[in-house]
């Protein structure tokens, strides 16, 4: 079956969901009271699970093989997302702040300074988000146009 990479990703996610459901079901029905009848054929479920796992492996291999061509964009996207997330965590508290005042401790004014102020951080986050958007567009275009053979 020849499909776009975008469709292959959907197939991968669908298989992963089906595998998870089968794993939960098999785990839940594995132990039962002696003399009670099981509503399921555990052996058939296990065979179905193993079949889906083999299909998932094949689909993942096809996707990874196709992704080699856009590996730089995928890696750049992941690292830029991590960078944007880290930038958002930078403490930009500055100026005079009152602290303390708990359990009978008097309030105390503390002056905070920053190396990178909120405006600088916000601008860098915006730059990173623009880069993320551009990279995601490139990846989405590739995923929509590149085809792979699935089993």
Phi, psi and omega in degrees: 000121181262118183225164174291160178298325178300317178293321178300321178295322177294319178298318179301312181295322179295314178299317180299320178294318179295321178297315180300316179299317179295319178300316179296314181299311181299317179299319183288329184261359184297321182251129180212161183291138178300137180091346178269149181267136176278140179279351185237155173265098184301321180294320178293319178298318179295320177296319178297317178300312182296322177297314179295324178295318177296319177296318179298318178300314180297319179295316179298321178296317178298318180294313181297322178297317179293325183289346179304324182292334181243020181305318178302317180292320179296317180293316179299319179299311181299315182289324179291323175297318179296319179297316179298319178297318179294317179304319181295341181270354182293130178286120180245023178294126177214163181094187183281125181233139176269133181229162178085211178087008179258146176053046175083002178276132181289152174296147181226132177275131180233134179264121179256139175239158179229153172275324180235111183279174185300324180294315179299314180298314180301319179295318179293322177297316180298318177300314180296318180295324176295318178296318178301315180298315179297315179296317180296322177298317178299314182294317179298319178297315178299313181299328182278341185247331182278135182250152178226155175266124177251151179292000000 
